[in-house]
């Protein structure tokens, strides 16, 4: 039987698989550009959430769209080795065109005129005033430089439908008969991670002589440290605040009007300054 508690438990415990993780808006390798939540359900108790994170990864040299899944009926997940992953990456932008418009995969070239997004030419702006009026503070390591994520943050305001996931992309790992009942473009969010301590692994422990009191004490200290960290992070679990509590209500009842947040949304990229910091 589908219950609010079972939905929230799935979200709280998504990290029980090493390759499953909760939504992160402050990924150290990705400059966040845009985000969205899509909520799906059926009357027979199946449900799913698909998050969208559009971001620029300077290591990959590209803007991509990460779609991350949660639910009780997921299938066709990406698998590497024997590990299923709860996300995959879609590419709204044309790779070749993007590479032709950026310098070292980071800055928009002065003569770059457009990005090709889902087959449509989207004009690029080189006017700093356009960015200023949109609330985008240009970093400008050199005068006049516009970074790829900055250009993306401006364009998403004008061409959001082109950059966001299509239904075909969203339904990749969700049964197509589930109804999309709620779409959320801004929400109150907390970063949440749980990870198994390496000192719980038999393979790691086998590297130590645990009969040695000093070594055993060191291992225990490290284990205690990791457990303390997880306990502190647990305070930010999804079930602990209204965003996911109300989304769970919508999933159980099918009534989208039950999502009526009182907390100020903070999912906008400007609230996550450490994103892309590495």
N, C-alpha and C positions, 0 to 999 in steps of 0.2 A: 504493500500500500504506500502511495506517495504521501509524504508528510513534509512539513516545513523543516523539521529536524533532519530528515534524511538528505534534503537538498543542501542544507548548511553543512552537514557532516562531510558530504562529498567535496565541498569547497575547502573546508578546513583541513582535510586530509589529502588534498591533491598531491602533496609532496611525498606521499608514502612510496610512490614509484620514483626512482632516481631521475627518470627522464620526463616526469610530469612536474610542472611548476605553475604557480599562480601568476596572475597578471602583474607585470612590472612596468611602470611608467618611467622608471629611472635606471634603465639598463646602462651599465658603465660603458658599453661599447656602441650604443645607439643614441643618436640625438632624436628625441621624440618630436614628431611633427603633428600628429593627430591621433585621436583614439575614439573608439565607439564600442558599445555593448549591444549584442543582439540576443534576445531571449526567445526560446522555442519551447513548445509543449504540445502534448496531445491528451485527449480525454482518457486514454488508457494508462496514464501514469508515466509515460516517457517524457524526458525533458533534456534540454541542452542549452548551454550558453556559449556563444562564440564572440570572443573579444577581437577587436581590430586595433593594431598598433602600427601606424605608418611612421617610419623612421629612416634616418640616414645613417648608414654604417660606414665610417671612413675607411675601415680596414677592407671591407668588401667593395668600397667605392661605388655604392649604389643606394638608391632609395627603394625600399621594399615594404611590403605590407605583411605583417605577421598576424596570422589568424590562430587563436588559441582556443581550445575546446575544453568544456567541462560538461558532464552529464551522466545519465545512466543508460544511454543507448548508442554510444559512440562506436563507429566502425571505420574501416578504411583509413586508419591512422598511419602516418609515416612511421616506418620501422627501420632502425639501423641495428644490424646484428640481431639480437633477440629482444631489443628494447623498443616498445612503441612510444612515440612522442605525441604529446597533446597539442602540437602546433605544426604549422607548415607555413611557408613563405610564398606569397603571390607577388607578381610584378606588374603593377599598372603601367609603369613607364617602359618605353622601348630602350633596351640596353645600349644598342649602337648609337642611337641619337643622344642619349644621356652622356656617353663617354666623349662624344664630339663637342659637348657644350661645357665641359668642366675641365679645369686645370688640375692635374694630379688627383683627380677624383674629388676635389674639395671646393674649388671656387668657380663661380660662373665666369666663363670667358667673356671679354668685353664685347665680342661680336656675336655672342649666342643670342638667337632670336626666339627660340621656342623649345619646349619639350613635347615629345610625342607621347600622349597619355591615352591609352586605350584607342589608338588610331586617330586621335584628334590632336591638332597642333594647338598647344597652350602657350600663349606669349609670355616671355620672361620680361621682368622689369629690371632696369638698371638704375632707376630713379630712387635715391635714398629717401626722398620724401614719401614715396608710396609705402615704404617699410615703416617709417616713423609714424605715419597716420594709422597703420595697422597694429601699432604697439610692438613692433619688432625692432629691437636695438641691434644694429649691425656691429659685429665684433671688429671688423676692419683691421686685421693685422697690418695690412697696407692700405693706404687711402683708396677708396672706391671698391674694395673687395666685397663681394657678396658670396656667402657660403651657400652650399647646396641646401642645407636644412633651412636656412633663412628664406631662400627662394621658395622652397616647398611650403613653408609656413604662410607665406603670402598667397601662394596659389590655391591652397586648400580653402581659403576664405571665398574664393571666386568660383572654384571648380571642384567643390567637394564631392559631387556625385562621381566624377571621373576617378578620383583617387581612392574612394572607399570600395569595399568588397562588393562584388556582384553576388546575387543569390546563388549562382552556380559555384562560386568559390566558397561561400559560407556553408553550403550543403554538402561539401566534399565528404565530411565525416559525420553528417547528421542525416537521419532518415528523411526523405523528401516529403513524407506525409505529415511531418510535424509543422505546426503553424507558428509563424513568427508573430509573437504577440506583443513584443515591446522592443523598441530601439531607443538607446540612451546615448546622447552625444556628450553630456557632461555629468559627472557624478563625484561624490565624495569617496576618496580612495585612500587606503593605507597599504604600503608595501608589506608583503608578507612572505616569509621564507621559512622552511623547516628543512633540515638536512641531517642525515645520519652521521654521527661521529665516526671518523675513520677508525677510532679505537674500539668500535663495536665489531669491526670486521675481523674474522678469524685469520684472514691472510695478513692483515697488518699486525695483529697480535703475535702471530707466529714469528715475526721479525725480532721480538723482544724476549729476553730471558726473564720471565715473570717470577722465577724462583728467587731472583735477586730483589731484596726488599726495596732498594733505592729505585731500581727500574720499575718495579711494580707500583711504587708510590708516584713516580713520574707519569706513568700511563693513567693512573687514577685521577691525577690532577688535570690532565688534558681532557679526560672523559668528562669530569665534573665541569670543566670550563665550557665544553661544547654543549653539555646539557643545560647549563645556566643560560647560554646564549639562546638556545631554542626556547627555553621557558620565557625569556624576555620577549622574543619575537612572537610567541604564542598570544601575547596580549593584543596583537594587531590582527588576529585571525578574522576572517570574513564574518563569522557568526556573531562577532562582538559589536557590530555597529549596523545602523539602520539600512545602509545601501543594500546589503545582501539579504538582510532580514526581509525587507520589502520586496525585493526581487523574488525571493523564495515564496512569499505570499502570492505573487502574481503567477508563479509557476504552478502552485498547488491549486489555485482557484480558477485561473484563466482570466482574471479580471485585472487589466492593466491599470485601472484607476487606483489600485492599491499601492502603486508606486507613487508616493507623494512625499519626497524627501524634505527634511527641514534643515539638514546640514548644508553649508555652503559648498558647492562643487569645487573640486581642486584638480580635476583631471587634465586641465589645460596644460600644455607643454611648459608654459612659463612658471608653473609651480614646481617643476622638477629640474632645478638647475644643475644637478649632478649627472643627469643623463648625458652619456657620451664623454664623460670626464676622463676616461682612460684612453 
